[in-house]
Amino acid sequence: MKITAMETFFIKPRWCFLKISTDEGIVGWGEPVVEGRARTVAMAIEELKPLLIGQDPRKISQLWYQMYNTTFYRGGPVLVSAISGIDQALWDIKGKWLGVPVYELLGGACRHKIRMYSHCGGADAKEQAANAKKRQELGFDAIKIGVPGFIKSLDTKEVVDQLEERFALTREAVGPKMDIAIDFHGKVAPAVSIRMIEAIKPYFPMFVEEPVLPENVDVLARVARTTTVPIATGERLFTRFGFREVLEKQAAVVMQPDTCHAGGISELMKIGAMAESYYCTIAPHNPLGPISLAACIQVDAASPNFLIQEHPSLENGWDRGEGYLKEPFKIVNGYVDLPTKPGLGIEVDEDVIRERSYPGDWDTPRAFHEDGSVALW
């Protein structure tokens, strides 16, 4: 079997899909993207094409190392995201060739269904609490909320109190049986982050995600040591090398690698194994589309230390593949059943993909404080 063609599609709201074709008629799909830099990643794929066309797609590990190591400049979001989408598509091809789901090639399933959590926001504390209750009524037993607004490097007591009120009302609305994670999104400086975590601690957060930016692991570890609340990070870390120091310094206990950014299915399995040796769990990051979700589910199924799967759970259903997959994912009582079809377990509606393609010019929002200085969001 040989790779004969590679084609990318830009899909709203901000996705990029990759189709890899072979001379035996088997096609694999992946989702290679950096949010706001989809066209840059697509160009990286173009640059990798000469390495891949004519190669046997079943040699996944060999091709992964060729793409990563022979560029000399390794790592980073653009190259590794391109490799991630290619890796997903190669696993899809291999599973289809063998007639089994990818998780069967990763050691087999460790569970028969995948626990999901839904994003949950609101304009104010009361609306967020009401939205959380709606998610609970849909069957979810876990949600993730966020820190609203833009936080100054040393912000006021009012800001901390407002966050506490949001968390408290949400907890009151859903009771003690629902897990509530919270995403600080790396926009909070360490001093304020520590105060915020202390304020919400009585309401039993499932975990605090990116309490500070992940670039300085020593600072992340210092924040982790100030609290018993579990710390999560990983969406902006690339390959197992990006997670090594986090694990060694015990800076977090929930690893959140992204199948579209961290190196694909191949690398997430390695990151998960590393995390297991430190008694840490994995909760793959996924704010993206249905191919990303399909890849995550294969990893989740085969990972003994899987915790929970992120997914936006948008009301329009795009994220679950409605309009893009011939059989969209179904979330029932907060879980997705394991797919039984080969490869990634999905069938992309290519006609719709081509009809709905757009130029890929979605850009990352930019935010500023009232004095004009750049705000992290």
N, C-alpha and C positions, 0 to 999 in steps of 0.2 A: 504494500500500500504506500502511496506517495501523496504528499500535499500538492495540490494543483493550483489553488487560488485562495486568497484572503481578502475579505471585503468588510469595511466598516460602515455602520449606519448611525447617524445622529438622530436620537429619538427624544421628543419632549417628555418630561420637563427638562432633563439635563443628562440623559443617558447616552451611552455609546455601546452599540452591539457589534460583535465580531462574528463573521461567518467564515469557517475554514472548510474548504471543499477538498475531496480526495478523488483519486482515479478509480476508486471502487464505488463511488456514489454515496459514501457515508459522509455526512456533514456534521460538524461540531459548532456549537455556539458558546460565546463567552461575552463578558461585559467589562471591557477595559476602559477605564475612565478616571480622570481626576476632575472632580466637580469644578466647573469653571475653566477647565483646561482640556476639554474633550478633544479639540482639534489638535492640540499639542501631542496628546497621547496617540491619536490616530496617525500622526506623522512619525512617531516613534515606531509604530507597527509597520509603516511603510519601509522604514530603515531596516527593520528586522526581516522583511520578506525575503531578501536574497539568501539569508541564512536558512530559511525554512522551506521555501518552495523546492520540491523534489525530495524532501526528507520523509522518512517514515514517521507518521504522527504517533505511532504507538511507543516510540522511544522517548517517553515524556521526561524522565530524569535527565537523559543525555541532552535533550533539546533545551531544557530549563538551564542547565549549567552552561551550555553554549551561549545562550542569550545573555545570561548574567555575567559570566566571567570573561568572555572574549571582547567585551566593550572597553576593558581596562578601567574606566570610571564606573564603579559599581554603585548600585543602590539608588535611592532617591525616589520621589513620588512618580515621576513621569516614566522612567524606564521600568520600574517594578510594577506599575499599574498596567503598562503594555504587556509585560510578561504574565501578569495575573490573568488577564482576559484570554491570552493565548493558552495558558495552562488549563483554564476551565474548558476551553474548546477541545483541547487534546484529550482530556479525561472524558469528555462527552463522546468523542469519536471512539475511544478505546472501549468504553462501556457498551456502546452500540455494536461495535465489532464483535464483542464477546457475548452480547445479549443479556447483560446484567446491569443493575444500577451501579453507579460509581462506588457507593459505600461498600458494596460487596468486594470490590478490589482493594479497599482500604482496611480490610480485616473483618468486614461484616458489621451488622447493626448492633449497637449496644442498647437500643431502645426501640419501641415500636411507634412512637409519635414524638413530635418536637414541640417543646413548650415555647410559646411566643410572648413577647411583651409589646404593647402598643404605645406609641407616643401620645402624650396627653397634655394639651396646653389650655390657655384661656386668657382672656383680656384682663381678668382680675382673679382674686383668690376664690370668689364664689363661683365664677364661671368654670374655673379649672376643677373645682370640687365636683360640680355638676357633670362635667365631661368625664371625670374619673368614674363617677357612678354609672354613667352610660356604658363605659368600657366594661365595667364589672357585670352589668346586665347582659352584655354580649357574650360573657363567658370568660373574659380574661381574668387571670388572677395575678397579673403583674402589669404595671405601667411605668413609663418614664416621663418625668416632668423636667422643667428646666429652670434656670435662673433668668428672670426677665430683665430686659434693659441692658444697659452698658455700665460696667462697674469700674469705679475709679480705683487707683492703686491703694488708696486709703479712704474708704468710703464711710458713710455715716451710720449711726445706730439705726436710723429709720430704714435704710436699705436692708440691713440684717433683719430687723423686726418684720418687714414686709415679706421677706422670704420665709421666715418662721411661720407667719400667718398663713401663707399659701400652703405650706406643707401640713400645718396643723389642721386646716379645714379639709384638705384632701384626705388625710388620715381619718378624720371624723366621718367623712362621707362614706368611705369604703370599709372601715373597720380594720381589725388586726389581721384578717386572713389574706388580704391582698398585699403583695410586695410593691413598694414604691421606690424606684430608683430615681436619681436626680443627676442631671448633666450640668456641670459648671462650665463645660465647653472650653476650658482652658482660658477663659476670659477674666478670671479672678486672680488677683495677686495673692501670694502666700499668706500675708497677714490677715487679709479679709477672708480668705478661704477658710482659715482655721476658725475664725469667729463664726462664720456661717455654718460650718459643720457642727460646731458645738451647739449652735442654736437649734438645729433640726434633729440633733441626736436623740432627744426624748421620743421622737415620732418614728423611730426605727427605720431609717432608710435601708433599702436593700443594698445599695452601694452608691457612692458618689463618684461620678465619672469625670475624668480630667479636672480635678480640683485646681490644678495649675497646668500650665503648658508642659508637655512631656520632654522638652529639650534639655532641661537640667534635672537629671534623675536624683541627684542629691537633695534638691529642694522638694521634689515629689516624695522622697523617702522621709524627709523631715515632717512633712504634713501628715503622712501616714502614721508616723510614730506618735502624733499628738492625739489620736483618736482610736476608738474601737470600731468605728464605722468602716466597713470594707471600702477600699479604694479600687477604682477601675481605670484602666487606660489602654491605649493601643491603636486607636483608629488612625493616628498619624505616625505610626512606627512601621518600618519597612523591613521585611524578612526577619528570620530568627535572630540576626545580629542586632536588630533594633530592640528586641525584647530581652536580650541577654542581661544587660545591666539592670533593667527593671526587676528582673527575677532575682539576680544576685544580691541586690541591695534591698530586696523585699519592699519595694516602693509601691506595690499594688498586689492585690490577691485575685482580681478578676482581669484577665487579659482579653482585649477586644480587637484582635486582628481583623482586617477587612479582606475578604476574598478578592476584592477588586483592586486592592492597593498593596497588600503585604506579600504577594507572591503566588496567589492563587491557591487552589486546593492542596497542591503539593506542599507548599510552605506552611499553610495553616496546620496541617497534620504534624509537622515538625515543631511548630510553636506550641501546639497543644501538648505534645510529649514533653517538651522542656518544662512547661508550666506544671504538669503533673508531678514532676520530680521535686517541685517546691510546694506541693499541696495546693496549687492554685487552679482555678477553673478558667474556662474560656466561654465568652459570650460574644460571638462574632458580630462585629459592627456591620450594619447594613441599612443605610438610608436611601438605597438605590432601587433598581428595578427587578423584574422577575427572574432574569437570568442570574443575577447576583444572589437572589434568594435561593434559587435552585442549587447553586454551588454551595452556599452555606449549609443547606439542609443535608447534603451529602457528607460534609465534615461533621456536622452535629450528630448525625446518626452513628458515625464510626468512632466518636471521641468519648472515652469513658468519663472524662472530667468536664463534659459539656454542662453549662449552667442553664442558659436561656438564650433565645434568638431574638435579636432586635429586628423590627420591621415597622415601617411607618403606619401601616394599616389605614391607608387613606380611604375615605368614604367612596371615592370614585372608582376604586378597585384597580387602577392602573398598576399600582405597585405589586399586586398579586397576579398581574398578567392579563387582566380583562382587556380584550381588544388586541392583545399581542400574542398570547398563548392560546392554542386551540382548546386547551383545558386549563383554565386558570387555577391557581392554588386556592384551597378552601381552608379557612381558619374556623374550626369548630370548637367552641368552649375553650378558646385560647391555645389550641394545639393544631398542628398540621400533621396528618398521617404521613408515614414514610411513602415516598413514591416507589412504585414497583416497575415502572418502565425503564428500559436500559438507558445508560449514559446519565445525563443530568435529570432524566425523567420528564422532560418537557418537549413539546412540539411547537416551535415558533411559527406563527402565521406570517410567512415572508412577504406575501402580497400586501398585507396591512403595514408591515414594517416599511416597505418601499413607498407606500402611499403617504405615510405619516412622517417620513424623514424631514428634517429641517436642517439649516446650515450649521447647527452646533455652536451657535454664538452666545449661549447662556453664560453669563459671567457671575463671579462671586460678588455678593453685596459688599459694600464698603460703608463703614460707620465712623462717626466722629462725635467727640464730646462737644459740649456747648462752647468751649474755648477754641474749637477748631482742631484740636489734637486728635490723632487716630485712636479709635476705640476698638477693642477686641470684641468679637461677637461669637 
